[in-house]
């Protein structure tokens, strides 16, 4: 009888230990983040559209997760300095990053850069904002006052345009614009919209490629005039600005900066779920949406699966722009 009792005890103990061992990973994930601070990498300069949007969701995520989220701004290489930092970190959910489409694609689709990392190395979490591209000039500009006169001027005079960097959505816009309008505008790359804004106001460039959210910042809007938006329809946030595709000038150009969030591929699914749910709650929060609108930023939530599919579709579209971008094998 005693032998039977001992065997039962050992069997029960074994079952318990097996259960505990098998559920250890889930228990650890369920405890995430366990009060440990999380780092959010925004690979753009403070004060730009991406940085503003990233910092806007942080308080809502912190409330949901019960921990601190520290935003860092490692800039350079059109976002890839920050994205490489994410991919070098452990796949444990304690580091995630803002991911910008289409800016991320040229960093590895351009063969001259020799980069092996691709969109497949990221685990998508959520899209936050779709911020359409625009062209802006100084409000006191007299050589041209609208898109048509700007194009006429650019066809017979040297013209420069500020962008937020090589391979960014601004750069892609300029390449598409030159091809469609028959212009040869020269790009002057910076390291974020603050550089573009300073160059434009200082009359170091003739125009700037930017995004709706950047030109609508109140202190910027007073000094700038937006002459075109590259969306499907008139922007809800700036309805009186002409839409390129409605002007019949030539070419179909729809381009935006989509600002999303991702962690490193290989992060445990349970932790991905926790981060994705915190982002969904933050991004769809009505107070946050209203604050974003005040900043000129349009919330466009997509969850992990939908955004991952969208990102792959956009990658294919970007591959088709190799000639326009001048990528050489």
N, C-alpha and C positions, 0 to 999 in steps of 0.2 A: 504493500500500500504506500509505504514511504517512497519506494522507487518510482511508482507511478506519479506521485505528487511532484517529485523532483523533475521528472521528465516533462511534466506539464508546465512547471515553472520555467524550465529552460526553453521550451518551445514558445511559451508566451513572451518571454524576454526577447527571444530571437525575432519574433514577429514585430514586437515593439521597436526594437533597434532597426530592423529592416524598414519599417514604416518611417521612423525618424530620419534614417539616412536617405531614403527615397524622397522625402519631402523637404530635405534641408535646403535645396536650391530655391524651391518655391517659398519657403519660410523667409529666406534671406531676401528674395525679391519682394515679398509682401511687406517686409519691413522698410524697404527702400522709400525715401532716402535716409530714414532713421536719424533725422536731425543733422545729417552731414551736409555742408554747403555744396551747391552745384554751380558749375561754371558755364555760362552762356557766352560763346564766342560770336561776336559780331565783327566780321572782318573788314569793317569800314570805319571811317573817322567819326568821332562823336559829333552829334548835331545834324547829320545827314538823315535822309528819309529812312534808310535801313536801321540806323541806330535808334531813331525816335520810335519806330515801330517795335523794335526788339524790347526796348525799355518799357514800352507801354503794357506789354503782356506780363512782365515780370511780377508786379505786385499780386496779380490774380493767381498766377502759378504758385507763388510763395504761400499764399493763403491755403490753396488746395493741398500743397505738398507738405506744409508745415516746416519749411526750412528756408534758408537764405539762398538767393540766386545772384551770383556776382557776374556782371557783364564786363567782358574784356574786349578791347578793340585792337587786335594785332592786324595792321594793315599791310598791303603790298601784294604785288603779283595778281592784281585784279581779284582779290579775295582768297587766292590760294595759299597765302601765308597763314591765314586763319584756318582754312580747311585742312591743310597739311598738319596743323597743330591738333585738330580734332582727330584725324586719322592716326596720329602718333600716340594718342592717349588710350588708356584701357577702355575696352568696350563694356563699361559698367554702368553707363547712364549718368555718371557724375560730371560728364562734359557733353554738351550738345552745342549746336551751332545754327546760326541763321544761314540758310542756303538761298542764293539768288539765281533765278532763271531769267534770261538765258546766259547770264554772265559766267556761270560755272563751266559751260560747254567749251568755249574756245581754249580754256586752260589745258584741255587734253585732246581736243579734236585738231588743234593746230599742231601738225607733226614737228614743226621746228622747236617746239617747247620740250619735247621728249618726256612728257609726263605720263606715267603708267596708271595712276589712279584715275578712276572714272566715277560717274554717277552711281555705278553699281557697288561702290565701296561705302555708300551711305544708306542708312535706314531712315526713310522718310517718316516724319511724325505728323506734320500738318502744314498746309499753306495758310498764310495769314493775310497777305495783301496782294492785290494786283494793281500796280501803279503804272499807268500808261505813260509812254514816252511823249515828250513835247520838244519843240524848238522855241527858245526864248531869245529876245534881243533886249537891249536897253530901252527903257521907257522913253528916253529922250533922243533915240536914234532918228536921224533924218534922211540917211542915204536910202533906207528902205523902211517901210512901215507895216507891211503885211507879207504873207508868204509869197505871193506872186511877184511883188517888187524885189523881195529878197532873192528869189531865183534869177530874175532878170539881171540883178546886180552881180550875182555870183558867176553868171555865165560870161561876163566881160571884165571882171575884176578879181584879183586874188582875195579869197575870203578864208578866214580861220574860224574853227568851231571848237569850243572847249568840251571835253568829255570827262567822265569820271575815271577813265583809264582804258588801256588797251584790252580788248576782249569783253568789255562791259556792254550792257544793253545800249548805252549811248554810242559806243563805237559801232555796234551792229547797225543801229539806226542810221548813223552817218553814211556807212557803206551802202545801205539800201537806198538812202535818199540820193546820194550821188549817182547811183545807177539809174534810178527812176527819173530824176529831174535833169540828168545830163550835165551835172555840175562837177567841179573838181575841188570841192572844199577840203581844206587841209585840217586834219585833226590836231588839237593841242591837248594831250592827255594830262589829267591831274590825278589826285588821290582822294576823290570824293567831291560832292557838290560844292562844298565850301571853297575849294580851289577854283572850280568853274565860275562860281559867283564872283569871287574876287577878281579873276581874270577879265570877266565881262565888264564889271563896273569900272575896273582900272583901264579899260579900253585896250587891253592886250590881245583880245580876241573880238571877232565881230558878232558872234552868236554863241549860244550854248545849247547842247543837247542835255535834257534833264527829264524829270518825271513830274507828274501833276502835283504830287505831295510836296515836292521841293519848291516849286515856283509859287505854291499857294501859301507857304509860310508867310505870315503877315509882313514881317520886316523885309522879306525878299520881294513880295508882290508889288510893293510900292515902287521899286526900282526897275522892275522887269515888265516886259510885254510878251505874252505868249502868242505866237503866230500860227501854231498848228499843234494838234494832238493826234496821235497815231493809234486810235482806238477804233472799234467797229462802229460805234455810234457816238453821238455827242456825249462828252463827259458829264456825269451828273453833278460833279463838283465845279466844273467850269463850262456850262452849257453854251456860252456864246463864242467859245474858241472854235475856229474852223477845224473840221475833221479832214485829214489828208484825203481819205478815200472818197469823200463827197465832193472834192474840188475838181475832179476829172483831169488832174495834171498828168497822171500816168503812174502805173504800177500800183499794186495792192500792198500797202504796208500797215500791218498791225503788229505792234511790238510794245511790250511792257516789261517792267521789273516785277517779277513775282518773288515775294519774300516769304520764305518758308522756314521750317525748322527740321533738323535731322540730327540723328546721333550716328555713331559708328556701326557699320554692319557687324553683326555678331553679338550685339547687345542682347541679353536674355529677353525672350518674348514678354515675360511678366513685367520687366522693367520698361520695355518699349510701351506696353499697354498703359502703365502708370503715367509715363511722360505724355503719351498721346492724349489720354483722358484729361490730364491737367491743362494741356494746351487747348483742347476743344472747349473746356469750360471757360478758359481765359479769353479765347478768341471770339466766342459766341456771346460773351457777356455784353448785355445791352449798354451798360455804362461805358465799357471799353470801346464799343463800336461808335458811340456818340463822341467820345474823346478823340478817336481816330479821325472821324469826319471833320471835327474842328481843326485838326492838323492838316486837312486836305488829303487824307489817306482812306482808301476804300477797302473795307474788310471783305475778303473773299475766301471763306473757310473751305478747305478740302481736307478730309481725313487721310490717314496713312496709305490705305490701298488706292484710293482715287488719285491722290497726288503722285504716288509712285508711278501709276500708269500714265498720268499726264506728263510727268518728267521724262519718261521714256519716249513718248510721242514727240515731245519738244526736242529731244535729242536727235531724233530722225529728221525733223524739220531743219535743225541746225546743220546736220551733215550735208543737207542739200544746198547750203549757202557757202560751201567751200570756195567756189570760184569768186563769188562776190566778196568774200573776206580775204581773198588772196592767199589762201593756205597752199603751200607747196609741199609735196612729198619729198 
